[in-house]
Amino acid sequence: RLGPVGIMSIAGGLIFGLWGIPLVIISAAIGATLAFLVSRYFVRERVKAFTQKRDVFKAVDRVLGEEGWKVVALLRLNPLVPFNLQNYFFGATDIGLLPYAAATLFGIMPGSMAYVYLGTLGQAAATGGGASGLKIALLGVGLVATSVLVLIVSRQAKIKLRNLGVDKTSA
């Protein structure tokens, strides 16, 4: 997911250090919610007519009706599905705004924290900021641990999505 969202998150870490974490998460959640609302009010009716003719989309609508917030959170953890596409996609479905916004907020946290953390590594390396070799090494170990955790969570999210009947071709 190292598109514009990842690059901006890394930039947040470079500029603001660890303060970039809440700034990036809140900004991304607000942006995602605004895109959701645009899709909800300008695209939803047209998409609804289209989805009624396609079995895959009917299945996705059924899953979203039953497990909407879970699907949103799991897709947010999956780096293979573009973030911005998800915002518009979910706006065109029947999922409620509050479950969508809450699942988005919590679902984007691991990836956002990893990218911001990467930016803080860059900040520490670029400025030297009193960073000793030990501090840089600890930041590097933390980045590796965070990356492994994000990878594990992403794999588990893919498995859960597959079990719910949603795969990368349907979203």
Secondary structure by P-SEA (a helix, b strand, c coil): cccaaaaaaaaaaacccccaaaaaaaaaaaaaaaaaaaaacccaaaaaaaaaacaaaaaaaaaaaacaaaaaaaaaacccccaaaaaaaaaaccccaaaaaaaaaaaaaaaaaaaaaaaaaaaaaaacccccaaaaaaaaaaaaaaaaaaaaaaaaaaaaaaaaccccccc
